[in-house]
Amino acid sequence: MVNVMLPRVNPKKDTFLSGESL
């Protein structure tokens, strides 16, 4: 739920949480 709401406010954080960028 947090992963879906975070990208809406900060698309950059969604990638950080997913671990795809890092």
Backbone bond lengths (Angstrom), bond angles and torsions (degrees), N, CA, C in turn:
res aa  C-N    CA-C-N  psi(-1)  N-CA   C-N-CA  omega(-1)  CA-C   N-CA-C  phi
1 M - - - 1.477 - - 1.532 109.83 -
2 V 1.321 116.29 -42.82 1.477 119.20 -179.63 1.527 110.29 -68.85
3 N 1.323 116.02 -35.27 1.470 120.18 -178.79 1.529 110.76 -64.59
4 V 1.331 116.12 -30.76 1.475 119.46 -178.33 1.523 110.76 -82.29
5 M 1.335 115.87 -32.05 1.480 118.96 -178.80 1.537 110.89 -81.59
6 L 1.310 116.73 -31.31 1.467 119.93 -178.97 1.536 112.00 -63.50
7 P 1.324 118.30 -49.98 1.469 120.83 -179.93 1.525 112.50 -55.76
8 R 1.327 117.01 -29.16 1.479 120.09 -179.37 1.531 108.95 -66.49
9 V 1.338 116.84 -41.05 1.471 119.70 -178.39 1.527 110.28 -86.31
10 N 1.310 116.41 -39.70 1.478 120.91 -179.33 1.524 110.04 -138.65
11 P 1.311 116.90 92.97 1.474 121.28 -179.98 1.525 111.34 -57.08
12 K 1.321 116.15 -28.81 1.476 119.47 -179.35 1.536 110.04 -68.26
13 K 1.320 116.27 -35.98 1.487 118.45 -178.28 1.531 109.60 -69.44
14 D 1.314 117.28 -31.80 1.480 119.86 -179.21 1.531 109.32 -58.55
15 T 1.320 116.13 -40.39 1.475 119.28 179.94 1.525 109.84 -69.71
16 F 1.319 116.21 -37.14 1.477 119.92 -178.95 1.528 110.10 -66.67
17 L 1.336 115.79 -40.66 1.475 120.02 179.94 1.526 109.41 -69.32
18 S 1.317 115.79 -39.70 1.470 119.68 -178.52 1.537 109.24 -65.89
19 G 1.334 116.57 -31.29 1.466 119.78 179.76 1.526 110.22 85.05
20 E 1.330 116.58 12.78 1.478 118.52 179.93 1.531 110.36 -79.34
21 S 1.334 116.12 -42.10 1.475 119.84 -179.86 1.527 109.86 -70.85
22 L 1.355 114.80 -41.51 1.472 118.12 -178.36 1.511 109.59 -99.90
